[in-house]
Amino acid sequence: AVPSPGGSSCPLLPKSVCDNVLMDFDALKEAQSGLGTAAVIVMNKQTDVIDAIMRLAYFYKHESCGQCTPCREGTGWLYDIMTRMTEGDARVEEIDMLWELTKQIEGHTICALGDAAAWPVQGLIRHFRPLMEQRIKSAQLEQIAA
């Protein structure tokens, strides 16, 4: 299971971390996540976690009012790159670009929507980077074979 302890706006955590973390503000902050609204989301092993974060990126792109440039432009880029990650139509180097993009959004907007858009992607990269790399490499091998 892959939970997001504070709802869609908090970095997700792998089961291995959740097995040992106390679900309170301080412990989750230490685990690089948060309690947020305490609307816990749990995804089972059948969930495509890359696709799930891509859908969250779409949600935040749609919800952006467009007033702040980092949010207006950044959420669109997050969604576009995450879509390509989901399809395997990305490059491994783009994972680092995605991380940098989240850092350009986080803390640079008027409201909290920018942070909420960036943190789930950060959690994905922090805990599931090997899965992202595997998706990209598998897609590249399929393209070569075709």
Summary of the structure (lengths in Angstrom):
residues: 146
radius of gyration: 15.1
end to end distance: 34.1
largest distance: 50.1
contacts: 469
relative contact order: 0.16
helix: 62%
strand: 4%
